[in-house]
């Protein structure tokens, strides 16, 4: 297959603006890669499979074709040498058939012609000889680097632009010869050809026979020898094939057209080689409109049937209405389809009026002629198919480059939405060679009725070519300065629009594509390209399917950009709303100045008087002002205020603000629970010198802040309820929703003005303490505790633990947080029973909500119908959750053994209540059984 090296690459950069403030410019430079090396790679492609059954059987006789292809691929040196040797041997006899004329001069221009532009690049120098051997066409021409894409000659919807430059027109290419100059040495009337004693048409017949057997055909051999490297353009390739076939078949004229597809997908023919006269015919032969229409009709029939057409007398065919003038010049016709390897018709060639000599006597095209022409068109179709694949790959490479550049532009930040769209539009303009690009943005109030649709603004870009570069400007345009009619039509119909209109003075081309919103499926903008400029001239041409695809790509990215801009706007609005909400929250959650001043001026009682060092501490009945004073006392006795230089007023405001962060309506998870948790941590640290040695002051500070803040804004429900009810907290965090919310609110209070107790820390310490606070608060989730406690229990079974590892200390901090959080189970029995009732009240309220909202039966501990089984559930709770933890902590630190003792006592008390309840239930059951027995006896006596 042809290599993909010769493709045009470019990059867009900002350039100076000609008029500051009114336009913005982008520079795009086009760099053409070196032409590809000639090779025979396309010949060995699996696509090479002519239609000849004999040839196909000969190629795969006895073995599978894929095996033969695999062997050829594995022995490429042998295969290449073999075909070169065959080509050299076959071209020897052919060279003797006709004298070798001088070489055909090549134009020095770049060999990157478009099929639709072939007439712009015609060589102006005349032929150096009146004789032309087709083999001379295969001499060193530059490699094909055609800008013609497959869609451009297969799918292009523009009208034929080559038909106006026929051999009868003043402008002609080097393949469009004057009718008065003989093209073939087989014509005995050639003025420069010496007369031969025998007719030269016999030599042509021999050559035709040889071509029919694929032996010694110079045109085919040169294709096989040089691959695609000799071709200049698709038009030149087709003209060379037509001239060679016409010479072999002694035809008086020929024409070739390739298949194109219009916007509706219907296949039509586009004339590539105009109706050309061979031999020594009169000026103007076969150039009339009537002759052209007749040839066009013949080609249409071949395209429709896909089969060859050999008409020995066209007047006898009822499908064609031939007048006398046409019949005098066109009598015999041979037309065959040009097919690719998939047997799909890609073109049609027609040969007109076979001749025998210069006396005008005619003949008919034979079966051998049909075979020769079919074989040559097989090769031509194969080459055209490879050209199509090559050009398609080049276009896809350019398209991929444009998509990548637009994606890169979209991923970057831009100062404005208009600048973003302008840069993306500037990316595709050099690829499509559009002079103008306009993006129409509709107004907010847009109706589906055409007379009510309007655009609110436009983004207009203009491209100005400067040699190998193009300068793109963004002009300031008002909607009234741009014609929106086509864009309005696209907006209403919601379909792409491709329009081309030509006049005597100029040609106008335009394509529009809607930008859709994927969610609403509505049109949010319209992209428009206008005036595609020819690459080799200043003339305009129509946009092809390749340009439409690029514009569709741009519309997709414009849609993404519009949605991105809308998302950014919504995000900014929500961010502003969040900031306002935070301001309101900070105002209402912050303690009043009078409260802060009262706490700041109050005398803080010692820890002994408040029983803060006692594991039996209870906040029940403690006045509210003493709860905050007790918190201050714990920070003072731990030397945290002095060590970290905490502002005393800030500490007072922080404590009061944390207290306001708890909901008083929640029975258990409120400020009293937070204070009790903090006091348990304080008691363990103060009672255990080893803990004061293991933990640094920064770690102790983190633990005290975490214990006081670990249930901030608790709603009285569990994480499972929040997730099941799909509350915003569950959508925000996903897992451990409540614990993450507690930490974020803790962070909010720490950053609140006047409550910044960590402001004296260094940046590194501040980051470290926040990390430890978050880890400690998340550890209070019982799910996390159950996952990590096995590791902790295994660690404590070792004879000695150093606790020097941060991972081990993090595990210890987490377990102590859980021990403090569950410490209510270790309190004296009256306090434990009171707290258990508060917890049950909270759990039963959640169970009632689940039964009402989700129509489900709550779990046992939240089912109010199981209230009598509270003692049983407390015993299970102690055995499964609490006792293993306190047993391990007491084994590590003997000073914490009161926690284990209190847990054991409360288990005994709950077990006693459970036994009493069981006995009571048994008595009730016996009473019910006795009463039932008495009733049965009474009924029996009455029956008797």
Secondary structure by P-SEA (a helix, b strand, c coil): cccccccccbbbbbccccccccbbbbbbbbbbccccccccccccccccccccaaaaaaacccccaaaaaaaaaacaaaaaaaaaaaaaaaaccccccccccccbbbbccccccccccccccccccccccccccccccccccccccccccccccccccccccccccccccccccccccccccccccccccccccccccccaaaaaaaaaaaaaaccccaaaaaaaaccccccccaaaaaaaaaaaaaaaaccccbbbbbbbbccccbbbbbbcccccccccccccccccaaaaaaaaaaaaaaaaacbbbbbccccccccccccccccccccbbbbbbbbcccccccbbbbbcccccccccbbbbbcaaaaaaaaaaaaaaaaaaaaaaaaaaaaaaaaaaaaaaaaaaaaacccccaaaaaaaaaaaacccccccbbbbbbbccccccccccccccbbbbbbbbbcccbbbbbbcccccccccaaaaaaaaaacbbbbbbbbcccccccbbbbbbbccccccccbbbbbcbbbbccccbbbbbcaaaaaaaaaaaaaaaaaaaaaaaaaaaaaaaaaaaaaaaaaaaaacccaaaaaaaaaccccccccccccccccccccccaaaaaaaaaaaaaaacccccccccaaaaaaaaaaaaaccccccccccaaaaaaaaaaaaaaaaacaaaaaaccaaaaaaaaaaaaccccccccccaaaaaaaccccccccccaaaaaaaaaaaaaaaacccccccccccaaaaaaaaaaaaaaaaaccaaaaaacaaaaaaaacccccccccaaaaaaaaaaaaaaaaaccccccaaaaaaaaaaaaaaaaaaaaaaaaacccccccccccccccaaaaaaaaaaacccaaaaaaaaaaccccaaaaaaaaaaaaaaaaaaaaaaaaaaaaaaaaaaaaaaaaaaaaaaac
